[in-house]
């Protein structure tokens, strides 16, 4: 989002940033010309009134929503569209996630996207998925900043940077890999940086202490750039990624990467500096890192090549600025067409959603909710289902 703001300013647009909270320790240095609005996270706390007020006061022409699976998304769209303002969604989640997540109501979100004038995705697979569901979707290639200068590094540093999410990011396996590396490489320092629930932080700190690795594994919340400036190897073991921004950062800093080979992300033309291992191969990842560190690997220059998408020329994205200029121009001129709905794909999605919901109802491992939360979800689902019936009539 920070890069998007700078790109929009360079294109001559006026930008207002809407957020739900301010975290001083994780803030970017925004340009002085940026106006900032902080909204309540709940409509019960007046979010609708606040959003309507600030959209009008700041003369917003286009609202780009980056929280593509927020429970506020659809209703933010209703408020925005009621004012005659264009509403665009930028999705940072890979589309199969909606059919895999334990909270199966997420699989309804692609149908909510029909309220948007445009949906922007980060890869060609999601472009095809959402287009087949009759959603105006655009693949905008993520801008890559210029490479910072690399620094000489005579120490051995291993880094992992992400959020604490075991479902997708596998942070528990990160700790196991770090432990195996520390057993074989005496002078390595492992850095784990990220954020999550307090229980995740407690787990990480307890693990480090229980294994006697306080001087070998360092948990810290610092910027990726600071860690990568001295890193020798970066570990990336996500089960899946929408757009592998951590991989791009590593290549820009000349850092070699050991990663779980994901089932999908846009192929990188130049794989120099990347060492893939099978999914969940803790030992394989550790052995690859150990070999790199014992060989005395140093920072190198790994070119960041363009991402391969589909071989279909129509799927090739324009450069970032040109892509957004084209989208905004077509919005202003009413030239964004709704793609033809693929009935077979719609049937597949709905059938998968139904089977998933039935399976979860019958599993003892389904999330335990309080009676209050259950009632709240029932009310939310009732409201959404009423709206979805009207949105999805064309899909049968």
Secondary structure, 3 states (H helix, E strand, C coil): CHHHHHHHHHCCCCCEEEECCCCHHHCCCCCCCCEEEECCCCHHHCHHHHHHHHHHHCCCCEEEECCCCCCCHHHHHHHHHHCCCEEEEECCCCCCHHHHCCCHHHHHHHHHHHHCCEEEECCHHHHHHHHHCCCCEEECCCCCCCCCCCCCCCCEEEEEECCCCCCCCCHHHHHHHHHHHHHHCCCEEEEEECCCCHHHHHHHHHHHHHCCCCCCEEECCCCHHHHHCCCCEEEECCCCCCCCHHHHHHHHCCCEEEEECCCCCCCECCCCCEEEECCCCHHHHHHHHHHHHHCCCCCCCCCCCCECCCCCHHHCCCCHHHHHHHHHHHHHCCCCCCCCCCHHHHHHHHHHHHHHHHHHHCCCCCCCCCHHHHHHHHHHHHHHHHHHHHHCHHHC
